[in-house]
Amino acid sequence: MTNFIKYTSLALLLLITTMNFASNKTKKEKTGILLVAFGSSYPETRETFKNIESEVQKAFPNIDIRWAYTSKFIRKKLNKRGEHIDSPTLALAKMSEEGFTHIAVQSLHVIPGAEYDALQKNVNSFRNMPKGIKEITLGKPLMFSHESMENLCTQLNNNLPKEISKNDALIYMGHGTHHQANIYYPAMQYYMWQKNKNHYLATVEGYPSLDEVIKYLKEKKTKKVYLLPFMTIAGDHARNDMAGTDSDSWKSILEAKGYKVKSILTGMADHNGVVKIWVDSIEESLEKLD
Ligand code: CO
């Protein structure tokens, strides 16, 4: 009898100790996801950002998601309208205060350009902070390796609007940059041409420009052209520089040259196949954090 009580209480004590240990561990460790985009002030893009979040939340239902925009200009503009989106630094500081110990930061940028470089620095500054975040990872943008280029190209082709046939000319509008990572745009053109010679990629602020593409359209005697953003969201550039009615928009320039033009205002992140690239990247990061 006494032995029975002795062993039962011993077992109970052991059980309580283990449970206590387990709960202490979960109390001390908290994993979070920080999604970081350039940002946009266009209300239409909210749906795209919401879609990214819901896909990420679906994949990781028990992990809290936070947002940050890298563009100070956009954050200021939104702030004036009463919408507050944190910078990556502020978002990470808040997460640290909230007790997050492990954070998977995911860049929603297209290239590893200036915005990504700055984000990398922000993330690095949160490493080794006393009493702060224990582990932090940064997920790569859409283009960064041979596999990522092939994958993105495949996803874009899989998600083309039904009305676009294989023989229609399609011009993607990329952003382009002075940064060395601009090289990813002409590189992507190479990948696109492996799948379809009528798919072109030009940039607003880098190389190749629309003029480069027009040379090919002339050569091929193209008549109809579709315009699509090669950007995370269909924001300001897509709505004005690409599809706008001003004489210097791509649509107007091409129409003035006699082409029949149709703009499609969906960002790359409106396709779940593209969002899946980020979801997979986050999954990889979370595994590293364990
Ligand atoms: Co811009």
Boltz pocket constraint, residues with backbone or C-beta under 6 A from the ligand:
constraints:
  - pocket:
      binder: B
      contacts: [[A, 175], [A, 237]]
      max_distance: 6.0
